[in-house]
Amino acid sequence: MEEIHFVGFVSKLLETKIMQVLRFKHGQ
């Protein structure tokens, strides 16, 4: 069960990072 929580946490973190990078690239 803990593995699923960990994967969900990591995927959320990655999603946030990707969104930040995309916004940064579009901002330039």
Secondary structure, DSSP 8 states (H G I E B T S, - for coil): -HHHHHHHHHHHHHHHHHHHHHHHHHH-
